Amino acid sequence: EDPEAPTTESGQDTAAGDNTDEFVMHPENPSQAEDLPDVPSFGNANNEPMIAGLEDHFTLPTKSNLVRFRQKQNAARVYDEGRFQTVLEETYDPTSGTSKVAVKRMVDGTYGTTILRISYSIVCALWTGFFFTFCLQVLLFLVLDLAVESGATELNASVNVGNIIGVVLAMITMVHAFTEALVIAGHYIADTWSGHFLAKQFVFKKLSETAVDWVFFFFFLLCPLLVMCATLFMKLDNWWEVTAITWFTFVLAFYILFCLNVVYYEVRAAYELCQNRGDTDQSSWKDVVKRCILLRQVHNYCGIKKASYLAKSIFSTTEDTEDIKTSQVYEESRQETFSLWTRLTKTYMSSFFKELDRPKRLYSIEDVQDYRPFFTKNTWSLERVFCRPANSRYIAIIDGPGALTRAQFRSSFVCSLIGTILIVLCFISLLVWFDISGVFVLLAFIVVMLAAGYTLRTTCLLAKLHKDLIGVRTTFKKKAVANQPEGVENSRDQPETPIPDGGENPHNQSRPPLPPSSPSLRAWADSGKKPSEALYIVQEYKRVTEPQDKFCYAMLFLEIVFFFIWPAITLFMVSWNIAILFLIVAVVSGIRHYINVKVVIEETGNLNNINGDTAENKWENKSRLNTIVDAISNSRTKLLWMSILGVGGFAFLAIFLGAVGSSTENTGNEFLTFLPDFSYPPQSDDMRYATCTLTN
């Protein structure tokens, strides 16, 4: 027998139900648990592979697979992600009694599969383009209705102020609803490219993997190709038109099914999280829905205090992070800001708001996911910092092999400043090229400057962050020089100490010891591995004022009246077909807006309240919800689509009003003489009109 023959074991043997924030190495001896984080040692007492104790975090798309070998100490753990596999392979060395873990990344795919998925994705992308055009067309119809109701056309000379306001409110609701639909469409394309990963967990969840692949193959490729072949055999001139309509019809049907499942799982997760919060004993569905709506209103209208600061740490363990209350870095870099709305709620709206004695910590989706990307000199790019969200969090490396350079910090700041100025110039110059009136150009300039002001503030914060990070790095270097032994300028430049003949080097004695500042640093120095020093760039939000229930219900009533009832009545008066479309998209968007899974997760702070019959089923529900929230509910493309649709609607309105305001009189000097009763009789066997007929 082959002693290394593998036997597979599913990853479900791990504690999948635990809400862990990181991969956890479970020590075989509990008494050594406190020593393990400090010393990067390998091996265990019970001859069990260490990777068997790794827990799958719910941010993984699928559970990992543990592969066991005949030799008990050897194993591998496989993480699948589309065409790629990440393999942690552990090998035990019986001579030294230690284990070595190698991390590998492999590509597992074929050209045929890639070509098929490209064809699927192209069709979905083309359909999304048509859908985007449809959204702009609807907005254009609303702009035309707005022009008619304002009396700017010959169809209606009177001005209907109520209808004008209703159409404007309908445009706002439509832009919000179409934005959400386009975000889902974008992930629909990505899910098609990844092999329908999320769709397989929806309506096709009870089917086998083979059956699901056959379903998508039939509707996305086989059936359209059969229709194309049939129309070609029939020698139809419009064979491609019939094929394209059939193809797009199937894509539309699956997109609608995809949207309904997304809405269902979002609402279901929000309902479960709110029902299991434990802050009340009322569990009827009406009370749960009421609490969901109140959570959304409180989350939207509360007063928030934002705190930005730095926290120093090294990579060996999070236990080495400085105590915030005693950290000099924290005190020097901390900056608290209150928004204008927060000041108003504390000063002038005290009858509707209550100020909290202890500010309540507000969590973000990244907090729940434990999302902390590392920002190193290798992951840095010129545009990356400018394109990152303003409230993003990351860990900056300031010392060690991956430390960021001063030139990279300065380049990021300059790129952010130039990018903001270019956006303003491009937008205003485009309006001038379209010959838009000066009033609209001025109004657009003010709006763009207000939007750019937020970006400029972010750029200023980046400059302050650069200054703080440089100051911290300088402080670290000064402390390192001060802690050097007497007579030694730089311990890294000293010659290595030879190892005695025949002696072992368990702690890499050839490396001169660094002056330790903590037991953990001393352990890493003895092992010969210098960790990179890092700073946690933290954006912390706390609720300081909270609206009362009466204010929440009053705002809910006003929102429904102004963004649903009033626009619906107006549209039924001016265009009933657009009104029916408005009712459909507004109802679906309203359900997602008020029973908001993103808000409930941020208010709860974790996903522990997700239901599940077993630990594995609970993990699957959490992983699916994480995928939906990360890719759709909290998608960063939402602001992009909303900006595109909003700018498109504003451009339609500006162009139309500019055309209406221009003169239609003929200012030319040429005069044309028209002959009465002129006709051009056809001639037989003579020169025909400039027409032609194209054959197949």
Summary of the structure (lengths in Angstrom):
residues: 696
radius of gyration: 32.0
end to end distance: 66.8
largest distance: 118.2
contacts: 1892
relative contact order: 0.12
helix: 54%
strand: 12%
